[in-house]
């Protein structure tokens, strides 16, 4: 899926950004390269890999959920 200049215009309008023609061409080239790279990554078969919950495999420390009286109710 390649972006067009019309797509760049829409993105720029949403971002409230007014690029000149040179900037539009640079953005078009850069964003299309990013999308091409994402298509390559999308082709990687990850079905046989175990899904991880956390990078470090350590338990997440949680604090105790203890209620308290807010300051505005004390006065």
C-alpha positions in Angstrom: 0.0 0.0 0.0 1.7 3.2 -1.2 0.7 6.6 -0.1 -0.1 9.4 -2.6 0.3 13.1 -2.4 -3.4 13.3 -1.6 -2.8 11.1 1.5 0.0 13.4 2.5 -2.3 16.4 2.2 -4.9 14.7 4.4 -2.3 13.8 7.0 -0.9 17.3 7.0 -4.4 18.8 7.4 -5.1 16.6 10.3 -1.7 17.5 11.9 -2.4 21.2 11.1 0.9 21.2 9.2 1.4 23.0 5.9 4.4 21.5 4.1 5.7 23.0 0.9 6.1 20.8 -2.2 9.7 19.8 -1.3 8.6 18.7 2.2 5.6 16.8 0.7 7.9 14.8 -1.6 10.3 14.0 1.3 7.4 12.9 3.5 5.9 10.9 0.7 9.2 9.1 0.2 9.9 8.5 3.9 6.4 7.3 4.8 6.3 4.9 1.8 9.7 3.5 2.9 8.3 2.9 6.4 5.2 1.2 4.9 7.4 -1.0 2.7 9.4 -2.0 5.8 6.2 -2.8 7.7 5.0 -5.0 4.8 8.3 -6.9 5.1 7.9 -7.3 8.8 4.3 -8.4 8.3 5.5 -11.4 6.2 7.5 -12.9 9.1 5.9 -16.1 10.3 5.5 -15.9 14.1 3.0 -18.7 14.6 5.5 -21.1 16.1 6.9 -18.7 18.7 5.7 -18.6 22.3 3.9 -15.3 23.1 5.6 -13.4 25.9 3.9 -11.2 28.5 7.0 -9.3 29.6 10.5 -8.9 28.2 12.2 -9.8 31.4 10.0 -12.7 32.6 9.8 -11.2 36.1 6.6 -10.8 38.1 5.1 -7.3 38.1 5.1 -5.8 41.6 1.7 -4.6 42.7 1.0 -2.4 45.7 -1.8 -3.3 48.1 -5.1 -1.6 47.2 -5.7 0.3 50.4 -8.4 2.9 50.7 -7.8 6.2 52.5 -9.8 9.3 53.5 -9.1 12.2 51.1 -7.7 15.4 52.6 -10.8 17.5 51.7 -13.0 15.3 53.9 -10.7 15.7 56.9 -11.3 19.5 57.2 
